[in-house]
Amino acid sequence: MAVSLHRGDNSAPSRAELLGRAEELVPVLRERADATEELRRLPDETEKAFHDSGLFRMLQPQRVGGSELDYGILIDAGAIIAKGCASSAWNLTNLASHHWMMAMFPKQAQDEVWTANPDTLIASSFIFPAGRARRAPGGYVISGKWPFSSGVDNSDWNMLAGVVSEEDPEEPHEYRVFLLHKSDYEIIDTWFAAGLRGTGSKDVKASEVFVPEHRTLAVADTKGGGTPGSEVNPAVVYRLPVFALFPFVLSGVALGIAEGIVGDYVDAARSRVTNYTGAKVGDFQAVQIKVAEASAAAQGARLMMQNCCAEATAMIADGTVPDIERKVSYRRDGAFSVGLCTKAVDLIAGVSGAGGLYNRNPVQRAFRDVHAVNAHIAFNMDMAGTAYGRVAMGHSPDNPTL
């Protein structure tokens, strides 16, 4: 049964309401974290909670019942949820961001997806070389095998990246995103990982699938400013440069891991005594210094993440698309800020001693999860730093998505 694209009661929750609901979920998600890791995907109960709370639809257009909030909500909501379960937070912000991107597709594609079910989830894999496409009458034919499609088990659709090969070898290849229904691809269970175990980031495979033109989005249309969806979704948030700000879809997860473990450690260390001497852990100067450094790293990361999103939003609102130097600086700051979060967790792990190795201690999960976040290519500081340095030194950028 089709669902109306409009909610007449304007019932979409506000920013404050969503963040409050996220806070309420933290204790539940923390209790469920072990089971989530064992399941290796987002549990049905957690998916339902994210639907019921409205969190999945924080960036979905208001015209289809979403909250249509600012891009920085991904950081703030992700950080809160990650204090309970980083894998769940990863799936939340990742899948929520696809409602944001869906709003940039042609209206026909939006209607096909959201008329059937405005709550439907959309997975992704934005690894462009993994997909090879060619033009066909009315659209494209695509084949490929894509890794790291987080939340794919919970999703009915998938945004898969590909390179369109032109008949003329002299013509440059086009980067494009293709929207495929789950009936058009195979899920390959490869997600056996050390960290973020509950994200279900499995491989997907498609072979010679026809994708109509309206279910595709050219990367050239995502670099800031108007998109094919702008006629029905004119808000500033849907005109932001997608891949320049891509790190901040997921950076809040690292932030929440860091802020959560620093807070947990401080609370425990105030009353904890050492096994060998009976001295209070909180009385050691070395512990005090590490706590100070870890908390400063997390706080600095938060400010850096939020500043990038706020600056880009302000520029777009003023009618200015960030130039390439600003774009590569966002990628740089996204990687650097997650590096700060990783450093914060490492500092706490270092002062946790052997007790931090026990499965019952949240330090070990925080350590595994934050390093898994940091392993994402968007947070590779060598690559992000090189891209920024190239532009700063007057060279052309090497990232075609920017």
Contacts in CASP RR format, 6 or more apart in sequence:
PFRMAT RR
TARGET T0000
AUTHOR 0000-0000-0000
METHOD contacts of the structure
MODEL  1
MAVSLHRGDNSAPSRAELLGRAEELVPVLRERADATEELRRLPDETEKAF
HDSGLFRMLQPQRVGGSELDYGILIDAGAIIAKGCASSAWNLTNLASHHW
MMAMFPKQAQDEVWTANPDTLIASSFIFPAGRARRAPGGYVISGKWPFSS
GVDNSDWNMLAGVVSEEDPEEPHEYRVFLLHKSDYEIIDTWFAAGLRGTG
SKDVKASEVFVPEHRTLAVADTKGGGTPGSEVNPAVVYRLPVFALFPFVL
SGVALGIAEGIVGDYVDAARSRVTNYTGAKVGDFQAVQIKVAEASAAAQG
ARLMMQNCCAEATAMIADGTVPDIERKVSYRRDGAFSVGLCTKAVDLIAG
VSGAGGLYNRNPVQRAFRDVHAVNAHIAFNMDMAGTAYGRVAMGHSPDNP
TL
2 115 0 8 1.000
2 116 0 8 1.000
3 114 0 8 1.000
3 115 0 8 1.000
3 116 0 8 1.000
3 117 0 8 1.000
3 118 0 8 1.000
5 63 0 8 1.000
5 64 0 8 1.000
5 111 0 8 1.000
5 114 0 8 1.000
5 115 0 8 1.000
5 118 0 8 1.000
6 63 0 8 1.000
6 64 0 8 1.000
6 65 0 8 1.000
7 65 0 8 1.000
7 66 0 8 1.000
10 62 0 8 1.000
11 65 0 8 1.000
12 54 0 8 1.000
12 57 0 8 1.000
12 62 0 8 1.000
12 65 0 8 1.000
12 66 0 8 1.000
12 67 0 8 1.000
12 68 0 8 1.000
13 21 0 8 1.000
13 53 0 8 1.000
13 54 0 8 1.000
13 67 0 8 1.000
14 67 0 8 1.000
15 67 0 8 1.000
15 69 0 8 1.000
15 70 0 8 1.000
15 73 0 8 1.000
18 53 0 8 1.000
18 54 0 8 1.000
18 55 0 8 1.000
18 58 0 8 1.000
18 67 0 8 1.000
18 69 0 8 1.000
18 73 0 8 1.000
18 77 0 8 1.000
19 73 0 8 1.000
19 76 0 8 1.000
19 77 0 8 1.000
19 80 0 8 1.000
20 80 0 8 1.000
21 53 0 8 1.000
21 54 0 8 1.000
21 55 0 8 1.000
22 53 0 8 1.000
22 55 0 8 1.000
22 77 0 8 1.000
22 78 0 8 1.000
22 80 0 8 1.000
22 81 0 8 1.000
23 80 0 8 1.000
25 49 0 8 1.000
25 53 0 8 1.000
25 81 0 8 1.000
25 84 0 8 1.000
26 80 0 8 1.000
26 81 0 8 1.000
26 83 0 8 1.000
26 84 0 8 1.000
27 84 0 8 1.000
28 49 0 8 1.000
29 36 0 8 1.000
29 46 0 8 1.000
29 81 0 8 1.000
29 84 0 8 1.000
29 85 0 8 1.000
29 88 0 8 1.000
30 83 0 8 1.000
30 84 0 8 1.000
30 85 0 8 1.000
30 362 0 8 1.000
32 43 0 8 1.000
32 45 0 8 1.000
32 46 0 8 1.000
32 85 0 8 1.000
32 88 0 8 1.000
33 84 0 8 1.000
33 85 0 8 1.000
33 87 0 8 1.000
33 365 0 8 1.000
35 43 0 8 1.000
36 42 0 8 1.000
36 43 0 8 1.000
36 46 0 8 1.000
36 85 0 8 1.000
36 87 0 8 1.000
36 88 0 8 1.000
36 197 0 8 1.000
36 198 0 8 1.000
37 87 0 8 1.000
37 197 0 8 1.000
37 198 0 8 1.000
37 365 0 8 1.000
39 198 0 8 1.000
40 191 0 8 1.000
40 192 0 8 1.000
40 197 0 8 1.000
40 198 0 8 1.000
40 200 0 8 1.000
41 151 0 8 1.000
41 153 0 8 1.000
41 154 0 8 1.000
41 191 0 8 1.000
41 198 0 8 1.000
41 199 0 8 1.000
41 200 0 8 1.000
42 87 0 8 1.000
42 88 0 8 1.000
42 91 0 8 1.000
42 151 0 8 1.000
42 153 0 8 1.000
42 154 0 8 1.000
42 198 0 8 1.000
42 199 0 8 1.000
42 200 0 8 1.000
46 85 0 8 1.000
46 88 0 8 1.000
46 91 0 8 1.000
47 121 0 8 1.000
47 154 0 8 1.000
50 56 0 8 1.000
50 88 0 8 1.000
50 92 0 8 1.000
51 119 0 8 1.000
54 66 0 8 1.000
54 67 0 8 1.000
55 77 0 8 1.000
55 81 0 8 1.000
55 92 0 8 1.000
55 96 0 8 1.000
56 92 0 8 1.000
56 95 0 8 1.000
56 96 0 8 1.000
56 99 0 8 1.000
56 119 0 8 1.000
56 121 0 8 1.000
57 65 0 8 1.000
57 66 0 8 1.000
57 67 0 8 1.000
57 96 0 8 1.000
57 99 0 8 1.000
57 118 0 8 1.000
57 119 0 8 1.000
58 66 0 8 1.000
58 67 0 8 1.000
58 69 0 8 1.000
58 73 0 8 1.000
58 74 0 8 1.000
58 77 0 8 1.000
58 96 0 8 1.000
59 67 0 8 1.000
59 68 0 8 1.000
59 69 0 8 1.000
59 71 0 8 1.000
59 73 0 8 1.000
59 74 0 8 1.000
59 96 0 8 1.000
59 97 0 8 1.000
59 99 0 8 1.000
59 100 0 8 1.000
59 103 0 8 1.000
59 237 0 8 1.000
60 66 0 8 1.000
60 67 0 8 1.000
60 68 0 8 1.000
60 96 0 8 1.000
60 99 0 8 1.000
60 100 0 8 1.000
60 102 0 8 1.000
60 103 0 8 1.000
60 118 0 8 1.000
61 68 0 8 1.000
61 99 0 8 1.000
61 103 0 8 1.000
61 232 0 8 1.000
61 233 0 8 1.000
61 235 0 8 1.000
61 238 0 8 1.000
62 68 0 8 1.000
63 232 0 8 1.000
63 233 0 8 1.000
64 110 0 8 1.000
64 114 0 8 1.000
64 118 0 8 1.000
65 118 0 8 1.000
66 99 0 8 1.000
66 118 0 8 1.000
68 235 0 8 1.000
68 237 0 8 1.000
69 237 0 8 1.000
70 237 0 8 1.000
70 309 0 8 1.000
70 313 0 8 1.000
71 100 0 8 1.000
71 237 0 8 1.000
71 240 0 8 1.000
71 245 0 8 1.000
71 248 0 8 1.000
71 309 0 8 1.000
71 312 0 8 1.000
71 313 0 8 1.000
72 248 0 8 1.000
72 306 0 8 1.000
72 309 0 8 1.000
72 310 0 8 1.000
74 93 0 8 1.000
74 96 0 8 1.000
74 97 0 8 1.000
74 248 0 8 1.000
74 249 0 8 1.000
74 252 0 8 1.000
75 248 0 8 1.000
75 251 0 8 1.000
75 252 0 8 1.000
75 255 0 8 1.000
75 302 0 8 1.000
75 305 0 8 1.000
75 306 0 8 1.000
75 309 0 8 1.000
76 252 0 8 1.000
77 92 0 8 1.000
77 93 0 8 1.000
77 96 0 8 1.000
78 89 0 8 1.000
78 92 0 8 1.000
78 93 0 8 1.000
78 252 0 8 1.000
78 253 0 8 1.000
78 255 0 8 1.000
78 256 0 8 1.000
79 89 0 8 1.000
79 252 0 8 1.000
79 253 0 8 1.000
79 255 0 8 1.000
79 256 0 8 1.000
79 259 0 8 1.000
79 302 0 8 1.000
80 89 0 8 1.000
80 256 0 8 1.000
81 88 0 8 1.000
81 89 0 8 1.000
81 92 0 8 1.000
82 89 0 8 1.000
82 90 0 8 1.000
82 252 0 8 1.000
82 253 0 8 1.000
82 254 0 8 1.000
82 255 0 8 1.000
82 256 0 8 1.000
82 257 0 8 1.000
82 260 0 8 1.000
83 256 0 8 1.000
83 257 0 8 1.000
83 259 0 8 1.000
83 260 0 8 1.000
86 196 0 8 1.000
86 253 0 8 1.000
86 256 0 8 1.000
86 257 0 8 1.000
86 365 0 8 1.000
86 366 0 8 1.000
86 369 0 8 1.000
86 370 0 8 1.000
86 373 0 8 1.000
87 196 0 8 1.000
87 197 0 8 1.000
87 198 0 8 1.000
87 199 0 8 1.000
87 369 0 8 1.000
88 198 0 8 1.000
89 252 0 8 1.000
89 253 0 8 1.000
89 256 0 8 1.000
90 150 0 8 1.000
90 196 0 8 1.000
90 199 0 8 1.000
90 250 0 8 1.000
90 253 0 8 1.000
90 373 0 8 1.000
91 150 0 8 1.000
91 151 0 8 1.000
91 154 0 8 1.000
91 198 0 8 1.000
91 199 0 8 1.000
91 200 0 8 1.000
93 249 0 8 1.000
93 250 0 8 1.000
93 252 0 8 1.000
93 253 0 8 1.000
94 124 0 8 1.000
94 150 0 8 1.000
94 151 0 8 1.000
94 199 0 8 1.000
94 249 0 8 1.000
94 250 0 8 1.000
95 121 0 8 1.000
95 122 0 8 1.000
95 123 0 8 1.000
95 150 0 8 1.000
95 151 0 8 1.000
95 154 0 8 1.000
95 155 0 8 1.000
97 249 0 8 1.000
98 121 0 8 1.000
98 122 0 8 1.000
98 123 0 8 1.000
98 124 0 8 1.000
98 159 0 8 1.000
99 122 0 8 1.000
100 237 0 8 1.000
100 238 0 8 1.000
101 159 0 8 1.000
101 177 0 8 1.000
101 217 0 8 1.000
101 222 0 8 1.000
101 242 0 8 1.000
102 109 0 8 1.000
102 110 0 8 1.000
102 113 0 8 1.000
102 114 0 8 1.000
102 122 0 8 1.000
102 179 0 8 1.000
103 110 0 8 1.000
103 229 0 8 1.000
103 233 0 8 1.000
103 238 0 8 1.000
104 217 0 8 1.000
104 221 0 8 1.000
104 222 0 8 1.000
104 227 0 8 1.000
104 228 0 8 1.000
104 229 0 8 1.000
104 230 0 8 1.000
104 233 0 8 1.000
104 238 0 8 1.000
104 242 0 8 1.000
105 179 0 8 1.000
105 214 0 8 1.000
105 215 0 8 1.000
105 216 0 8 1.000
105 217 0 8 1.000
105 227 0 8 1.000
105 228 0 8 1.000
105 229 0 8 1.000
106 213 0 8 1.000
106 214 0 8 1.000
106 228 0 8 1.000
106 229 0 8 1.000
107 228 0 8 1.000
107 229 0 8 1.000
107 231 0 8 1.000
107 232 0 8 1.000
108 214 0 8 1.000
109 179 0 8 1.000
109 214 0 8 1.000
109 215 0 8 1.000
110 229 0 8 1.000
110 232 0 8 1.000
112 215 0 8 1.000
113 120 0 8 1.000
113 122 0 8 1.000
113 157 0 8 1.000
113 179 0 8 1.000
114 120 0 8 1.000
117 156 0 8 1.000
120 155 0 8 1.000
120 156 0 8 1.000
120 157 0 8 1.000
121 151 0 8 1.000
121 154 0 8 1.000
121 155 0 8 1.000
121 156 0 8 1.000
121 157 0 8 1.000
122 155 0 8 1.000
122 156 0 8 1.000
122 157 0 8 1.000
122 158 0 8 1.000
122 159 0 8 1.000
122 179 0 8 1.000
123 149 0 8 1.000
123 150 0 8 1.000
123 151 0 8 1.000
123 152 0 8 1.000
123 154 0 8 1.000
123 155 0 8 1.000
123 157 0 8 1.000
123 158 0 8 1.000
123 159 0 8 1.000
123 204 0 8 1.000
124 149 0 8 1.000
124 150 0 8 1.000
124 158 0 8 1.000
124 159 0 8 1.000
124 160 0 8 1.000
124 161 0 8 1.000
125 146 0 8 1.000
125 147 0 8 1.000
125 148 0 8 1.000
125 149 0 8 1.000
125 158 0 8 1.000
125 159 0 8 1.000
125 160 0 8 1.000
125 161 0 8 1.000
125 204 0 8 1.000
126 159 0 8 1.000
126 161 0 8 1.000
126 177 0 8 1.000
126 243 0 8 1.000
126 246 0 8 1.000
127 146 0 8 1.000
127 147 0 8 1.000
127 148 0 8 1.000
127 161 0 8 1.000
128 161 0 8 1.000
128 162 0 8 1.000
128 163 0 8 1.000
128 175 0 8 1.000
128 401 0 8 1.000
129 162 0 8 1.000
129 163 0 8 1.000
130 144 0 8 1.000
130 145 0 8 1.000
130 146 0 8 1.000
130 147 0 8 1.000
130 160 0 8 1.000
130 161 0 8 1.000
130 162 0 8 1.000
131 142 0 8 1.000
131 143 0 8 1.000
131 144 0 8 1.000
131 145 0 8 1.000
131 146 0 8 1.000
131 160 0 8 1.000
131 161 0 8 1.000
131 162 0 8 1.000
131 163 0 8 1.000
132 142 0 8 1.000
132 143 0 8 1.000
132 144 0 8 1.000
132 162 0 8 1.000
132 163 0 8 1.000
132 165 0 8 1.000
133 140 0 8 1.000
133 141 0 8 1.000
133 142 0 8 1.000
133 143 0 8 1.000
133 162 0 8 1.000
133 163 0 8 1.000
133 164 0 8 1.000
133 165 0 8 1.000
133 176 0 8 1.000
133 178 0 8 1.000
133 211 0 8 1.000
134 140 0 8 1.000
134 141 0 8 1.000
134 164 0 8 1.000
134 165 0 8 1.000
135 164 0 8 1.000
135 167 0 8 1.000
136 210 0 8 1.000
138 212 0 8 1.000
138 213 0 8 1.000
139 210 0 8 1.000
139 211 0 8 1.000
139 212 0 8 1.000
139 213 0 8 1.000
139 216 0 8 1.000
140 164 0 8 1.000
140 176 0 8 1.000
140 178 0 8 1.000
140 210 0 8 1.000
140 211 0 8 1.000
140 213 0 8 1.000
140 216 0 8 1.000
141 208 0 8 1.000
141 209 0 8 1.000
141 210 0 8 1.000
141 211 0 8 1.000
142 160 0 8 1.000
142 162 0 8 1.000
142 178 0 8 1.000
142 180 0 8 1.000
142 206 0 8 1.000
142 208 0 8 1.000
142 209 0 8 1.000
142 211 0 8 1.000
143 206 0 8 1.000
143 207 0 8 1.000
143 208 0 8 1.000
143 209 0 8 1.000
144 160 0 8 1.000
144 205 0 8 1.000
144 206 0 8 1.000
144 207 0 8 1.000
145 188 0 8 1.000
145 203 0 8 1.000
145 204 0 8 1.000
145 205 0 8 1.000
145 206 0 8 1.000
146 160 0 8 1.000
146 161 0 8 1.000
146 203 0 8 1.000
146 204 0 8 1.000
146 205 0 8 1.000
147 190 0 8 1.000
147 201 0 8 1.000
147 203 0 8 1.000
148 201 0 8 1.000
148 203 0 8 1.000
149 158 0 8 1.000
149 160 0 8 1.000
149 187 0 8 1.000
149 201 0 8 1.000
149 202 0 8 1.000
149 203 0 8 1.000
149 204 0 8 1.000
150 199 0 8 1.000
150 200 0 8 1.000
150 201 0 8 1.000
151 199 0 8 1.000
151 200 0 8 1.000
151 201 0 8 1.000
152 158 0 8 1.000
152 187 0 8 1.000
152 200 0 8 1.000
152 201 0 8 1.000
152 202 0 8 1.000
152 204 0 8 1.000
153 187 0 8 1.000
153 200 0 8 1.000
153 202 0 8 1.000
155 182 0 8 1.000
156 181 0 8 1.000
156 182 0 8 1.000
157 179 0 8 1.000
157 180 0 8 1.000
157 181 0 8 1.000
157 182 0 8 1.000
158 179 0 8 1.000
158 180 0 8 1.000
158 182 0 8 1.000
158 185 0 8 1.000
158 204 0 8 1.000
159 177 0 8 1.000
159 178 0 8 1.000
159 179 0 8 1.000
160 177 0 8 1.000
160 178 0 8 1.000
160 179 0 8 1.000
160 180 0 8 1.000
160 185 0 8 1.000
160 204 0 8 1.000
160 206 0 8 1.000
161 175 0 8 1.000
161 176 0 8 1.000
161 177 0 8 1.000
161 178 0 8 1.000
162 175 0 8 1.000
162 176 0 8 1.000
162 177 0 8 1.000
162 178 0 8 1.000
163 173 0 8 1.000
163 174 0 8 1.000
163 175 0 8 1.000
163 176 0 8 1.000
164 173 0 8 1.000
164 174 0 8 1.000
164 175 0 8 1.000
164 176 0 8 1.000
165 173 0 8 1.000
166 172 0 8 1.000
166 173 0 8 1.000
166 174 0 8 1.000
174 218 0 8 1.000
174 219 0 8 1.000
174 220 0 8 1.000
175 218 0 8 1.000
175 219 0 8 1.000
175 220 0 8 1.000
175 400 0 8 1.000
175 401 0 8 1.000
176 216 0 8 1.000
176 217 0 8 1.000
176 218 0 8 1.000
176 219 0 8 1.000
177 216 0 8 1.000
177 217 0 8 1.000
177 218 0 8 1.000
177 219 0 8 1.000
177 222 0 8 1.000
178 211 0 8 1.000
178 215 0 8 1.000
178 216 0 8 1.000
179 211 0 8 1.000
179 215 0 8 1.000
179 216 0 8 1.000
179 217 0 8 1.000
180 206 0 8 1.000
180 209 0 8 1.000
180 211 0 8 1.000
180 215 0 8 1.000
184 206 0 8 1.000
184 209 0 8 1.000
185 204 0 8 1.000
185 205 0 8 1.000
185 206 0 8 1.000
185 209 0 8 1.000
186 204 0 8 1.000
186 205 0 8 1.000
186 206 0 8 1.000
187 202 0 8 1.000
187 203 0 8 1.000
187 204 0 8 1.000
188 202 0 8 1.000
188 203 0 8 1.000
188 204 0 8 1.000
188 205 0 8 1.000
189 202 0 8 1.000
190 202 0 8 1.000
190 203 0 8 1.000
191 197 0 8 1.000
191 198 0 8 1.000
191 199 0 8 1.000
191 200 0 8 1.000
191 201 0 8 1.000
191 202 0 8 1.000
193 201 0 8 1.000
193 372 0 8 1.000
194 368 0 8 1.000
194 371 0 8 1.000
194 372 0 8 1.000
195 368 0 8 1.000
195 369 0 8 1.000
195 371 0 8 1.000
195 372 0 8 1.000
196 368 0 8 1.000
196 369 0 8 1.000
196 372 0 8 1.000
196 373 0 8 1.000
217 227 0 8 1.000
217 228 0 8 1.000
219 243 0 8 1.000
219 400 0 8 1.000
219 401 0 8 1.000
221 227 0 8 1.000
221 228 0 8 1.000
222 241 0 8 1.000
222 242 0 8 1.000
222 243 0 8 1.000
222 401 0 8 1.000
223 241 0 8 1.000
223 242 0 8 1.000
223 243 0 8 1.000
223 244 0 8 1.000
223 321 0 8 1.000
223 401 0 8 1.000
223 402 0 8 1.000
224 239 0 8 1.000
224 240 0 8 1.000
224 241 0 8 1.000
224 242 0 8 1.000
224 244 0 8 1.000
224 316 0 8 1.000
224 321 0 8 1.000
224 322 0 8 1.000
225 239 0 8 1.000
225 241 0 8 1.000
225 316 0 8 1.000
225 319 0 8 1.000
225 321 0 8 1.000
226 239 0 8 1.000
227 238 0 8 1.000
227 239 0 8 1.000
229 238 0 8 1.000
230 238 0 8 1.000
230 239 0 8 1.000
236 313 0 8 1.000
236 316 0 8 1.000
236 317 0 8 1.000
237 313 0 8 1.000
239 316 0 8 1.000
240 312 0 8 1.000
240 313 0 8 1.000
240 316 0 8 1.000
241 312 0 8 1.000
241 321 0 8 1.000
241 322 0 8 1.000
241 327 0 8 1.000
241 402 0 8 1.000
242 401 0 8 1.000
243 399 0 8 1.000
243 401 0 8 1.000
243 402 0 8 1.000
244 312 0 8 1.000
244 322 0 8 1.000
244 326 0 8 1.000
244 327 0 8 1.000
244 328 0 8 1.000
244 330 0 8 1.000
244 331 0 8 1.000
244 402 0 8 1.000
245 308 0 8 1.000
245 309 0 8 1.000
245 312 0 8 1.000
245 330 0 8 1.000
246 331 0 8 1.000
246 378 0 8 1.000
247 330 0 8 1.000
247 331 0 8 1.000
247 333 0 8 1.000
247 334 0 8 1.000
247 335 0 8 1.000
247 338 0 8 1.000
247 378 0 8 1.000
247 379 0 8 1.000
248 305 0 8 1.000
248 308 0 8 1.000
248 309 0 8 1.000
248 330 0 8 1.000
248 334 0 8 1.000
250 373 0 8 1.000
250 376 0 8 1.000
250 378 0 8 1.000
251 301 0 8 1.000
251 305 0 8 1.000
251 334 0 8 1.000
251 337 0 8 1.000
251 338 0 8 1.000
251 341 0 8 1.000
251 379 0 8 1.000
252 305 0 8 1.000
253 369 0 8 1.000
253 373 0 8 1.000
254 301 0 8 1.000
254 337 0 8 1.000
254 338 0 8 1.000
254 339 0 8 1.000
254 341 0 8 1.000
254 342 0 8 1.000
254 370 0 8 1.000
254 373 0 8 1.000
254 374 0 8 1.000
254 379 0 8 1.000
255 298 0 8 1.000
255 301 0 8 1.000
255 302 0 8 1.000
255 305 0 8 1.000
255 337 0 8 1.000
255 341 0 8 1.000
256 298 0 8 1.000
256 341 0 8 1.000
257 341 0 8 1.000
257 345 0 8 1.000
257 366 0 8 1.000
257 369 0 8 1.000
257 370 0 8 1.000
257 373 0 8 1.000
258 294 0 8 1.000
258 297 0 8 1.000
258 298 0 8 1.000
258 301 0 8 1.000
258 340 0 8 1.000
258 341 0 8 1.000
258 342 0 8 1.000
258 344 0 8 1.000
258 345 0 8 1.000
258 366 0 8 1.000
258 370 0 8 1.000
259 298 0 8 1.000
259 302 0 8 1.000
260 366 0 8 1.000
261 344 0 8 1.000
261 345 0 8 1.000
261 348 0 8 1.000
261 362 0 8 1.000
261 363 0 8 1.000
261 366 0 8 1.000
262 291 0 8 1.000
262 294 0 8 1.000
262 295 0 8 1.000
262 298 0 8 1.000
262 344 0 8 1.000
262 348 0 8 1.000
264 362 0 8 1.000
265 291 0 8 1.000
265 348 0 8 1.000
265 351 0 8 1.000
265 352 0 8 1.000
265 363 0 8 1.000
266 291 0 8 1.000
269 281 0 8 1.000
269 282 0 8 1.000
269 287 0 8 1.000
269 291 0 8 1.000
270 282 0 8 1.000
271 280 0 8 1.000
272 280 0 8 1.000
272 281 0 8 1.000
272 282 0 8 1.000
273 279 0 8 1.000
273 280 0 8 1.000
273 281 0 8 1.000
274 280 0 8 1.000
274 281 0 8 1.000
281 287 0 8 1.000
282 288 0 8 1.000
286 351 0 8 1.000
287 351 0 8 1.000
290 347 0 8 1.000
290 348 0 8 1.000
290 350 0 8 1.000
290 351 0 8 1.000
291 347 0 8 1.000
291 348 0 8 1.000
291 351 0 8 1.000
293 344 0 8 1.000
293 347 0 8 1.000
294 343 0 8 1.000
294 344 0 8 1.000
294 345 0 8 1.000
294 347 0 8 1.000
294 348 0 8 1.000
295 344 0 8 1.000
297 340 0 8 1.000
297 341 0 8 1.000
297 343 0 8 1.000
297 344 0 8 1.000
297 347 0 8 1.000
298 340 0 8 1.000
298 341 0 8 1.000
298 344 0 8 1.000
300 337 0 8 1.000
300 340 0 8 1.000
301 337 0 8 1.000
301 338 0 8 1.000
301 339 0 8 1.000
301 340 0 8 1.000
301 341 0 8 1.000
301 344 0 8 1.000
302 337 0 8 1.000
304 333 0 8 1.000
304 334 0 8 1.000
304 336 0 8 1.000
304 337 0 8 1.000
304 340 0 8 1.000
305 333 0 8 1.000
305 334 0 8 1.000
305 337 0 8 1.000
307 333 0 8 1.000
308 329 0 8 1.000
308 330 0 8 1.000
308 333 0 8 1.000
308 334 0 8 1.000
311 322 0 8 1.000
311 326 0 8 1.000
312 322 0 8 1.000
312 326 0 8 1.000
312 330 0 8 1.000
315 321 0 8 1.000
315 322 0 8 1.000
315 326 0 8 1.000
316 322 0 8 1.000
322 330 0 8 1.000
324 391 0 8 1.000
324 397 0 8 1.000
324 402 0 8 1.000
325 391 0 8 1.000
325 392 0 8 1.000
327 397 0 8 1.000
327 402 0 8 1.000
328 384 0 8 1.000
328 387 0 8 1.000
328 388 0 8 1.000
328 389 0 8 1.000
328 390 0 8 1.000
328 391 0 8 1.000
328 397 0 8 1.000
328 399 0 8 1.000
328 402 0 8 1.000
329 388 0 8 1.000
331 378 0 8 1.000
331 384 0 8 1.000
331 387 0 8 1.000
331 388 0 8 1.000
331 399 0 8 1.000
331 402 0 8 1.000
332 381 0 8 1.000
332 384 0 8 1.000
332 385 0 8 1.000
332 387 0 8 1.000
332 388 0 8 1.000
334 378 0 8 1.000
334 379 0 8 1.000
334 384 0 8 1.000
335 378 0 8 1.000
335 379 0 8 1.000
335 380 0 8 1.000
335 381 0 8 1.000
335 383 0 8 1.000
335 384 0 8 1.000
335 385 0 8 1.000
336 381 0 8 1.000
336 384 0 8 1.000
338 373 0 8 1.000
338 374 0 8 1.000
338 379 0 8 1.000
339 374 0 8 1.000
339 379 0 8 1.000
339 381 0 8 1.000
341 370 0 8 1.000
341 373 0 8 1.000
341 374 0 8 1.000
342 370 0 8 1.000
342 371 0 8 1.000
342 373 0 8 1.000
342 374 0 8 1.000
345 366 0 8 1.000
345 367 0 8 1.000
345 370 0 8 1.000
346 367 0 8 1.000
348 363 0 8 1.000
348 366 0 8 1.000
349 356 0 8 1.000
349 363 0 8 1.000
349 364 0 8 1.000
349 366 0 8 1.000
349 367 0 8 1.000
352 361 0 8 1.000
352 363 0 8 1.000
355 361 0 8 1.000
355 363 0 8 1.000
356 363 0 8 1.000
356 364 0 8 1.000
357 364 0 8 1.000
358 364 0 8 1.000
373 379 0 8 1.000
377 383 0 8 1.000
378 384 0 8 1.000
386 398 0 8 1.000
387 397 0 8 1.000
387 398 0 8 1.000
387 399 0 8 1.000
389 395 0 8 1.000
390 396 0 8 1.000
390 397 0 8 1.000
390 398 0 8 1.000
391 397 0 8 1.000
END
